Amino acid sequence: MSSMREMVADRIERLQEAHERSKRKKYGFLVRPGTLIVGWVVTIIGLITIPLPGQGWLTTFIGVGILSLELHWAKRLLGWGVHQYDRFFAWYATKSFRFRMVTVALMLVVIWIVFMAVFYGMWHAGTLPWADEFFQWLGVSR
């Protein structure tokens, strides 16, 4: 299995080449704002999808990688983040199966607690009126 560093580096290299070509075209002045918008959108989607099955971390790193095409701090953050990710999973792989399963279970519990707290907070603030019936069913009122 390849490391996150290799997967990210491969995708970022392809993005850099396309990015540089785009800047030389007729509407190259639009590349920077477009890159920043796309980079932030992909980063936010990646952050949201980290706890879900799939490639949340990779998506987050790709989003920061897109930002790194225009922002120096993002390039430093990308290198640091990918290094920490690979370091964590190298350590995690040395742990017993039981430890890894307990860790995953605890992480899922924490994710659901955070999700429900955000959901409750949004409902309590009045931004989710469609959830009134759900909270009535639970016996919770504003």
C-alpha positions as CSV (number, residue, x, y, z in Angstrom):
1,M,0.0,0.0,0.0
2,S,1.4,3.4,-0.9
3,S,1.8,6.1,1.7
4,M,-0.4,9.2,1.8
5,R,2.6,11.2,0.8
6,E,3.0,9.3,-2.4
7,M,-0.8,9.5,-3.3
8,V,-0.9,13.2,-2.6
9,A,2.4,14.0,-4.3
10,D,1.2,12.2,-7.5
11,R,-2.1,14.2,-7.6
12,I,-0.5,17.5,-6.7
13,E,2.2,17.1,-9.4
14,R,-0.5,16.6,-12.0
15,L,-2.4,19.6,-10.6
16,Q,0.7,21.9,-10.7
17,E,1.3,21.1,-14.4
18,A,-2.3,21.9,-15.4
19,H,-2.3,25.0,-13.1
20,E,0.8,26.4,-14.8
21,R,-0.7,25.7,-18.3
22,S,-3.9,27.4,-17.3
23,K,-2.2,30.6,-16.2
24,R,-0.6,31.1,-19.6
25,K,-4.0,31.0,-21.4
26,K,-6.2,33.9,-22.4
27,Y,-8.1,34.0,-19.2
28,G,-5.2,33.1,-16.9
29,F,-6.1,36.0,-14.6
30,L,-9.0,34.0,-13.4
31,V,-6.9,31.0,-12.4
32,R,-5.9,32.4,-9.0
33,P,-9.4,33.2,-7.7
34,G,-10.7,29.9,-9.2
35,T,-7.9,27.9,-7.6
36,L,-8.6,29.5,-4.2
37,I,-12.4,28.8,-4.5
38,V,-11.9,25.2,-5.6
39,G,-9.2,24.6,-3.0
40,W,-11.4,25.8,-0.1
41,V,-14.4,23.9,-1.3
42,V,-12.5,20.6,-1.7
43,T,-10.8,21.2,1.7
44,I,-14.1,21.8,3.4
45,I,-15.7,18.7,1.8
46,G,-12.7,16.7,2.8
47,L,-12.9,17.8,6.4
48,I,-16.6,17.0,6.5
49,T,-16.0,13.5,5.1
50,I,-13.1,12.5,7.3
51,P,-15.3,10.5,9.7
52,L,-17.2,8.9,6.8
53,P,-16.1,5.8,5.0
54,G,-14.0,6.7,2.0
55,Q,-11.2,9.1,1.2
56,G,-11.9,12.0,3.6
57,W,-8.2,12.5,4.5
58,L,-7.1,12.3,0.9
59,T,-9.7,14.8,-0.2
60,T,-8.6,17.1,2.6
61,F,-5.0,16.9,1.5
62,I,-5.9,17.4,-2.1
63,G,-7.9,20.5,-1.1
64,V,-4.9,21.9,0.8
65,G,-2.7,20.8,-2.2
66,I,-4.9,22.9,-4.5
67,L,-4.5,25.9,-2.1
68,S,-0.8,25.3,-2.1
69,L,-0.7,26.1,-5.8
70,E,-1.3,29.7,-4.7
71,L,-0.5,30.0,-1.0
72,H,2.9,29.3,0.6
73,W,1.4,28.5,4.0
74,A,-0.8,25.8,2.5
75,K,2.3,24.1,0.9
76,R,4.0,24.0,4.4
77,L,0.8,22.7,6.0
78,L,0.4,20.0,3.4
79,G,3.9,18.7,3.9
80,W,3.5,18.7,7.7
81,G,0.0,17.2,7.6
82,V,0.9,14.4,5.3
83,H,4.0,13.6,7.4
84,Q,1.9,13.4,10.6
85,Y,-0.7,11.2,8.8
86,D,1.9,8.7,7.7
87,R,3.6,8.8,11.0
88,F,0.3,8.1,12.9
89,F,-0.6,5.2,10.7
90,A,2.9,3.7,10.9
91,W,2.4,3.7,14.7
92,Y,-1.2,2.5,14.5
93,A,-0.2,-0.5,12.4
94,T,2.1,-1.8,15.1
95,K,-0.9,-2.0,17.6
96,S,-2.9,-5.1,18.3
97,F,-6.2,-5.8,16.4
98,R,-8.1,-5.3,19.6
99,F,-6.6,-1.9,20.3
100,R,-7.4,-0.8,16.7
101,M,-11.0,-1.9,16.9
102,V,-11.5,-0.2,20.3
103,T,-9.9,2.9,18.9
104,V,-12.2,2.9,15.9
105,A,-15.3,2.3,18.1
106,L,-14.4,5.2,20.4
107,M,-13.7,7.4,17.4
108,L,-17.2,6.6,16.0
109,V,-18.8,7.3,19.3
110,V,-17.0,10.7,19.6
111,I,-18.0,11.5,16.0
112,W,-21.6,10.8,16.7
113,I,-21.6,12.8,19.9
114,V,-20.2,15.8,18.0
115,F,-22.6,15.3,15.2
116,M,-25.6,15.1,17.5
117,A,-24.3,18.2,19.5
118,V,-24.1,20.2,16.3
119,F,-27.5,18.9,15.1
120,Y,-29.1,19.8,18.5
121,G,-27.4,23.2,18.5
122,M,-28.6,24.0,15.0
123,W,-32.1,22.9,15.8
124,H,-32.1,24.9,19.1
125,A,-31.0,28.0,17.2
126,G,-34.0,27.5,14.9
127,T,-32.1,26.6,11.7
128,L,-33.6,23.1,11.4
129,P,-37.3,23.5,11.9
130,W,-38.0,20.2,10.1
131,A,-36.4,18.4,13.1
132,D,-39.1,19.6,15.5
133,E,-41.0,16.3,15.3
134,F,-37.8,14.3,16.0
135,F,-37.0,16.3,19.1
136,Q,-40.7,16.2,20.2
137,W,-40.5,12.4,19.9
138,L,-37.4,12.4,22.1
139,G,-39.3,14.7,24.6
140,V,-37.0,17.6,24.1
141,S,-38.3,21.1,23.7
142,R,-36.5,24.4,22.9
